[in-house]
C-alpha cells in the first residue's frame, strides 16, 4: 500500500504551487468511504492526514474540518443514505448541506463573502 507520506508529499507540492501563484489554499478534511475498492487502511490514513491538516503540519491557509461533523465525518457515516449516495463515497445534497457552514466560516475568515 501507499504510505501516508505519499499523499502528504503530493499535498505539500500542490500547496506550494497554489500559494506561489498567489492563491489561498483551503483544505477540507477527508470524509469516510467504503466503496468496493477503498485503499488499505484508509480510515487510519484518513485520520492521520486530517490531524496533520488541522494541526498545521500540512501547508494551508485555512481548514474546513468537515470530518468533524457528526452526521458525515465518523467512520461508517458513509453508509447512511440520508447524507451519502449509495456508492459509499460521495455526499448527496443533504450531506453537502452539512458541509456548507464549515466552508462558509473559512471563506469568511479569509474575507470572502
Rosetta blueprint (number, residue, H / E / L):
1 X L
2 X L
3 X L
4 X H
5 X H
6 X H
7 X H
8 X H
9 X H
10 X H
11 X H
12 X H
13 X H
14 X H
15 X H
16 X H
17 X H
18 X H
19 X H
20 X H
21 X L
22 X L
23 X L
24 X L
25 X L
26 X E
27 X E
28 X E
29 X L
30 X L
31 X L
32 X L
33 X L
34 X L
35 X L
36 X L
37 X L
38 X L
39 X L
40 X L
41 X L
42 X H
43 X H
44 X H
45 X H
46 X H
47 X H
48 X H
49 X H
50 X H
51 X H
52 X H
53 X H
54 X H
55 X H
56 X L
57 X L
58 X L
59 X L
60 X L
61 X L
62 X E
63 X E
64 X E
65 X L
66 X H
67 X H
68 X H
69 X L
70 X L
71 X L
72 X L
73 X L
74 X L
75 X L
76 X L
77 X H
78 X H
79 X H
80 X L
81 X L
82 X L
83 X L
84 X E
85 X L
86 X L
87 X L
88 X L
89 X L
90 X L
91 X E
92 X L
93 X H
94 X H
95 X H
96 X H
97 X H
98 X H
99 X H
100 X H
101 X H
102 X H
103 X H
104 X H
105 X H
106 X H
107 X H
108 X H
109 X H
110 X L
111 X L
112 X L
113 X L
